[in-house]
């Protein structure tokens, strides 16, 4: 049951939450919602709705991180070095430290409680004109009955419904074309697989561009506000690392993984990883018609000599397509693959596959090159359209990329590396290949990611070619290679491959920039998952109906697999405490200001500061540290 108290009728000592700055000034809980400050009016001046208030706090307020990049309570003295009031903070001991809403708005930084208090201050302005009601909630968070920690959030009442608000030259994969050549209605790859382009954007831009390079990836270039999907990884040494959940982050906020931070004499490696989704196929076709690539006369001729007018799609033919993409060419009369005389096993397999298809292969050798040819107008025209002809136009056929059978994909990759691959000792064996086709390199990388590994791409600019390499034993075994492979430095999950960010560079740029809008709001830029528009982060909640509804008669609310258990609700007028087994009065409320708020359920947030005698030594040490930091004298009695 909620036990309700009017804050004005409670004793001040029941509402002490912390020792604030300058000589131990005390603060009461509701005073943190200082909505009357000019900086609060300025912060919320352009958001006249509850939805806009919540969205602005989510976007503008950054969560403080410790030296390892972990979320932390905001209690650093240096945060206030340039603050207008020149305030000093004390160590919090076992108590959290709450900022005034105006302090959070001024610094644009605060933890979950601070962001919630700022949101409450914004909603207090709207409550004054009867737009909404609200409470700031403090309590516990659980994930599938596992306690995650204490948390702060906001609940608000709009239109009679209570809701829970949480405050915490690029090539496009799919059609694999430069972004300026993508048009409405075309398909691209996004977070959920194939997605359709619903809108394209083009604007002239003069300003800063952010270039982000992931390990083994072609760099992506974005405007600073463009959202990128990242995960934070903390390396604790000894092969142990903490992998956090993927989050959207502005390009300008991405941190390279090679940066080191020190803590307690140990060096910890921390930084961001980029995301490559493991795109699953959806096609289940077993043959492809060849009739569009010949005339009626050609079809009759093919039937007469027993040549099929369809191309069967299986592991052997997928291998043949991969071999053609690696070292083949086509014209209107034939296809030809160029091999070495030492590739006897590959030549023999080519002959067998050609005969199964109904063709008589033609094998000849000239000047140390073996020419493996199949004379067929249909097949020559088909492969020229499916896979390209010249080296720079080579690509993976769409029916291979989208095929649901991973064995088809593996066979295609095996064919490619049989034709244009080798193992390098450096000092461990690495599978390597080369191509001059940027599109082909990105497509092969996406196929490797689907199988659970990373295909590294290095752009060798002097000859404008792409060197592709992999050392993932699992994927290479699926392809058919069994070698001594070295370990890798990326993360593999069921949904994505995460690779470390190697550098983030910024430079001035003037020219056209492009963007897309897709059905699932995401797309892949050089295989990296990005959001479809810079403005996406400005509206975390698109409308009020996206904010979960809750039942205010209870204190536990579940959103997805996360349960929020509120112990305390408060605003500038009321304080509600959850207490089990309390009988309601006839009016349905218990309002007894003379009763002191029980300490048992409020001790985490409302416990008084330790006695001055117990804290004097700690406070003196902090004051001396603060004096050195600020260059000021702090008198300690």
Beta strands, then each sheet from edge to edge (+ up, - down):
strand 1: 2-6
strand 2: 16-19
strand 3: 26-28
strand 4: 133-143
strand 5: 146-158
strand 6: 161-165
strand 7: 171-172
strand 8: 177-178
strand 9: 187-190
strand 10: 193-214
strand 11: 220-223
strand 12: 227-237
strand 13: 240-243
strand 14: 247-250
strand 15: 260-263
strand 16: 266-277
strand 17: 287-289
strand 18: 310-312
strand 19: 328-330
strand 20: 334-340
strand 21: 362-366
strand 22: 369-375
strand 23: 421-425
strand 24: 429-435
strand 25: 456-460
strand 26: 465-470
strand 27: 491-492
strand 28: 496-518
strand 29: 522-525
strand 30: 528-531
strand 31: 556-559
strand 32: 562-570
strand 33: 574-578
sheet 1: 1+ 33- 32+ 4- 5+ 6-
sheet 2: 1+ 33- 32+ 31-
sheet 3: 2+ 3-
sheet 4: 7+ 8-
sheet 5: 9+ 10- 11+
sheet 6: 9+ 10- 28+ 16- 12+ 13-
sheet 7: 9+ 10- 28+ 27-
sheet 8: 9+ 10- 28+ 16- 15+
sheet 9: 9+ 10- 28+ 16- 12+ 14-
sheet 10: 17+ 18-
sheet 11: 19+ 20- 22+ 21-
sheet 12: 23+ 24- 26+ 25-
sheet 13: 29+ 30-
end
